[in-house]
């Protein structure tokens, strides 16, 4: 079954922004040669991990939205294939 998907552009922009921040933080850590077990590398490393978690959480939100769209489309399809099942008694 094919159906169009709508992606929330505001959330997509947040993912893009967080991904850019993640990249910048990691590039900065590498360019300075910071180690993850001493300051400031440990603080920046923790921040990088938190940004990665934000990206993952936003991905979960997008995924849930896509799943809901799929279920809605399947419900519409089922209703159209079996209209008698939704007639009141």
C-alpha positions, 0 to 999 in steps of 0.5 A, spaced: 500 500 500 502 506 498 500 513 501 503 520 502 507 521 508 507 528 511 513 530 515 513 535 520 518 540 518 519 544 524 521 537 527 525 536 521 529 543 522 530 541 529 533 535 527 538 538 522 540 543 527 541 538 533 545 534 527 549 540 526 551 542 533 553 535 534 558 535 528 561 542 531 562 539 538 565 533 535 569 537 530 571 542 536 573 536 540 578 533 535 581 539 533 583 541 540 585 534 541 581 533 548 581 527 551 574 524 554 576 523 561 579 530 563 576 537 563 574 540 558 573 534 554 569 530 558 564 536 559 564 537 551 563 529 550 557 529 555 554 535 551 555 531 545 552 525 548 546 529 550 545 532 543 545 525 540 540 523 545 536 529 543 537 527 535 534 520 537 528 522 541 526 527 535 527 521 530 522 517 535 517 523 535 518 523 527 517 515 527 511 515 531 508 520 527 509 516 521 506 510 524 500 514 526 499 516 519 500 509 516 495 506 521 490 512 519 491 510 512 490 503 513 483 504 517 481 509 511 482 503 507 479 498 511 473 502 512 472 503 504 473 496 503 467 494 508 463 500 509 457 496 512 461 495 518 461 502 520 453 502 519 449 504 525 444 498 528 
